[in-house]
Amino acid sequence: MMVEFELAEIPAISQSPITVVYSGTTVGEYFADILVDEKIIVEIKSARTLAVEHEAQLLNYLKATKYEVGLLLNFGPKPEIMRKVHDNSKK
């Protein structure tokens, strides 16, 4: 996937560290599977199907960071894509 981003000249960082803030205080850091153009969090799964927990994980990342758009990609037996948007006051 990173090769395709590079070929398309789309800026993307694999395993990008992202600071998590709560009430103005940094409470931790997590690593996004891919951060695209400093705007979109991409989480990659390889599961039989996307689960509610996968969706909740991505939504929590969006709530805890400055990013508003996330993609959840499942490369399991039946590929799935889910897009999440969270209007974020941390912009």
C-alpha positions in Angstrom: 0.0 0.0 0.0 2.8 2.4 0.8 4.4 1.7 -2.6 1.1 2.8 -4.2 0.9 6.0 -2.2 4.5 6.8 -3.2 3.8 6.1 -6.9 0.7 8.3 -6.7 2.8 11.0 -4.9 0.5 10.9 -1.9 2.3 11.7 1.3 1.8 8.8 3.8 3.7 7.6 6.8 3.6 4.0 8.0 3.5 3.5 11.8 3.1 7.2 12.4 3.2 8.2 16.1 0.1 10.2 17.1 -0.2 12.1 20.3 -3.4 11.5 22.3 -4.7 14.5 24.2 -7.4 14.6 26.9 -8.7 17.9 28.3 -5.6 19.7 27.0 -3.2 17.2 28.5 -1.1 14.7 26.6 -2.1 11.3 27.9 -0.2 9.0 25.6 0.9 8.1 22.1 -0.3 5.5 19.7 0.9 4.5 16.2 -1.4 4.7 13.3 -1.0 2.0 10.7 -0.8 4.7 8.1 -1.3 8.5 8.3 -2.1 9.9 4.9 -1.3 13.6 4.2 -1.5 14.5 7.9 -5.3 14.2 7.5 -6.5 10.6 7.4 -5.9 7.8 9.8 -5.8 4.4 8.1 -6.2 1.3 10.2 -5.5 -2.1 8.6 -7.0 -5.3 9.7 -6.9 -8.9 8.5 -9.9 -10.5 10.1 -12.8 -12.7 8.9 -15.0 -9.6 9.1 -14.8 -6.1 10.6 -16.1 -6.2 14.2 -17.7 -3.5 16.3 -14.5 -3.3 18.3 -12.5 -2.4 15.2 -14.9 0.4 14.4 -14.9 1.6 18.1 -11.0 1.6 18.1 -10.9 3.9 15.0 -13.6 6.2 16.4 -11.7 6.5 19.7 -8.5 7.4 17.8 -10.4 10.2 16.0 -12.0 11.5 19.2 -8.6 11.5 21.0 -6.6 13.2 18.2 -6.9 16.2 15.9 -7.8 14.0 12.9 -11.4 13.9 11.7 -11.4 11.2 9.0 -10.4 7.5 9.4 -10.5 4.5 7.1 -10.7 1.0 8.3 -9.5 -1.5 5.8 -10.0 -5.3 6.2 -7.9 -7.6 4.0 -9.6 -10.7 5.3 -11.4 -13.3 3.2 -13.9 -10.7 2.0 -12.2 -7.3 1.7 -14.2 -4.5 3.5 -13.8 -0.7 3.8 -15.4 1.5 6.5 -15.1 5.3 6.6 -15.5 7.1 9.9 -15.8 10.9 10.4 -15.7 12.7 13.7 -16.2 16.5 13.9 -13.3 17.3 16.1 -12.8 20.4 18.2 -9.0 19.7 18.3 -8.4 21.0 14.8 
